[in-house]
Amino acid sequence: MSLLLPFLIGFLAGLRSLTPPAAVSWAAHLGFLKLQGFLGLMGATPVVALLTVAALAELVADKSTRIPNRTSTPGLVARILTGGGTGACIAAASGQGLITGMALGAVGGIAGAFAGYHARQRLVRALNVPDFPVALLEDLVAVGGAIGIVATFA
């Protein structure tokens, strides 16, 4: 189970690139995730504040048509990086290898980006609804999933 968590947090980063880092940062700040060395910086108050504001901004910006597609190069690179970083944090907190967690999180980020993109497109067409309510549902999955994963360490 512990190797699944880095992949899953990465998958959620594929949906919303900054939500899992914000959740990991809060969990480290509150002492749920025991992170050592440079990973311990995730729990620093300025990092928590920055990632929280950035994640909230991303949740709003995601609804804009001007934002590039998550599967475009910039969006995908962001998801690989945040998935890998959060995967490393989750792996380290559960006593697993940092590199393994980073790799699983990065792969999860790619999988989540493409799965989320296609699921959102298909749901909009299948339900014949505007994109906005489906995007909100995706927000709930990303936020709830990230909180659920870090809460396993509480």
Buried (B, 14 or more C-beta within 10 A) or exposed (E): EEBEBBBBBBBBBBBBBBBBBBBBBBBBBEEBBBBEEEBBEBBEEEBBEBBBEBBEEBBEEBEEEEEEEBBEEEBBEBBBBBBBBBBBBBBBBBEBBBEBBBBBBBBBBBBBBBBBBEBBEEBBEEEEEEBEEBBEEBBEBBBEBBBEBBEBBE
